[in-house]
Amino acid sequence: MKSVVPFLSLALLPAVAIPAAAIAQEQRSVQEIIVVGVRDTHTIVTDDTLVAPADTAQMLRMMPGANINKNGELTGIAQYRGMYGDRIKVSVDGAQISGAGPNSMDAPLSYAPVALLQSLTINRGIAPVSSGQETIGGYVEAQTYRGEFTNSNDFTFNGRTYLGLQSVNEGTVASGFFSLANRDHIFRGFVMNESANDLDFPGGTILPTEYERERFDLGYGYKKGAHEFSIDVARNNTGDAGTPSLPMDIRSIDSDLYRSRYNWTAGDYSFTAEIFGSDNTHWMSNFHLRRPPQNSTTMTDDAMRFRQTYAVSDNMGFSLKLEQFVANGSWQYGVDGHFTEHDAQITNPNAGPFYIDNFNGTTRDILGVFAERSLSLSDSLGLDAGVRFNRVSADAGNISANLNPMNMMMGMPVMMNNMAAMLANQFNSQDLSHQDNNVDWFARLSIATDNDLTWYAGAARKTRSASYQERYLWIPMEATGGLADGKTYIGTPDLDPEVAHELELGFDWEAGNFNLYPRFFYKEVSDYIQGTPSTNMAANQFSLMMSNMGMGLPDPLQFTNTEANFYGMDIESDFEITDRITLRAIASIVRGERDDINDDLYRVSPDNLILALDYRGNNWMASLESINYADQDRISVTNIEQATDGYSIMNLSALVNITESAELRIGVENMLDEEYLDHLSAYSRAYNPDIPMRSRMPGLGRNFYSRLMWYF
Ligand SMILES: [Cu+2]
């Protein structure tokens, strides 16, 4: 049975993107009437796609409007239409994960490794309010492998092994998924081990980019009549992993994750309850993978600049959803919550008494409630609309620091310690607890003008409250959710929520041998949270002293409410040239600008175009891709951003079905070993003889890779 899977999915090509909505519709109850709508999601099914890297977020590069901010090999931060980080809602099997790392070293998608991933879906454009609490920048959903119930009472044992190799960093991944299932019960398990050395690029080696990660999953599912229940637990252990675009590297990320789901479907109603959580602990340092601080006038000075951070996050959430199918569509009502706590402390292994409370007991809790309607206005007119209310509460505990571990009587440590004490006093004496009441709404109208063409228009208001870093970073640091611009920042506890108003227009043109899905968008964000030059004298002076010691740049930024706008377009399309050959094209264009001053926004994806030719043989297929990035010279002066030149690289991959149940894929990325700079990978921050300090990070060199999947 299992062996059919790869062949079946092949038959769906060129639908490398399968409309997830269509699949969902098949699974829903029969009485639901189908509301006219456009294709509003783009899904990559792992079985159908060859992915070399270990980082699931890399797949976003192949999706319209999406990209990845990369600070290391396992740390991909989702970007969509110019927004990224906390502005993009990411769900992993319905769970939200707020990682331990204050620089998003364990960004949410890092909790769905490629070897475990079943599919990655991006919501194109305006996300429904039912998809998540804060979807100001978009919504990404990762589904991991879960196995399937069978049609018999007898238990059968099934599984999949997934082995991967790549040459650019001698990376390997070995994993196995196992399930024991009958028609009512399924027990599942997954183990994975992956590791790699430092990456090659045409000019040398990128230091440090090695990584090692292990993952263990156990789960149980039950299905009987109208009831479905599941519970899953997972452990993620990331070991040494380099993040050269950040000031430190990962020593460990140890996470325990759980999720449970119950669904009851009867008649016209479907009720779903979900609960999830994670407990994450993380160590990082500036000396164990990269060259430790040196070149000071004395060895003591060098030793004083060693830093390590211990960071933890604790989070849990729930959602309750009721869907009601009515004559002309459906209603959906829901309540959801997500409660997070973060702590981080910086120490120096060479000076025991030295410490800085980076974050202490910072909490961010959201409670949301929404109603959504999917409505058929006529045979050719469909409407989706919804409204959501979120209450976001944030708080933080008092902080302190000791920057004079040797108890000196005078000199730099004394001055720095006094300055830190002054900043701590400023922070602790403020009212740190804040509450926002945020209202979101959206409406999407689809008009089918004939069998081939459906027009689409959408409008939305979306909000996001400040992150814990944006509020509670009290001393100039680079702990910014992975911005990696090299600037130090301080927070503002009473930041107002960002409010975005968005318009989107487009159409779906599906005419037999070609499909075309363009979307144009304009988004205006008031109170957009962005670093602006700090006017806090103590912070500025502290930052200057630090930089004189060779630690960071002077002139810190402070997270502030500003104004911004985003606009652009993205297109996905495919053309069937012959029965066997399909041409695919994906184009993404976005502009992000400040409205209050004349500046562009930082780390916005360059315009890019992907062209791919797919050839389907009898039991093999091949794909030739051309990836083209334009210059990015619309850069942020505020964030001292450096421009990058455009580039083109060629990729080639092929798949062979060795037997009915085994499939081999091989490929080469950057076939011509092109040397280029990757705008979204920021700057090298670790000593590297091949890359000057704080210069742009190069793209990867030629990479041969393969993947063997065996179903049993
Ligand atoms: Cu970290």
Residues whose N, C-alpha, C, O or C-beta is under 5 A from the ligand:
A	BS01	CU	G101 P102 M105 M284
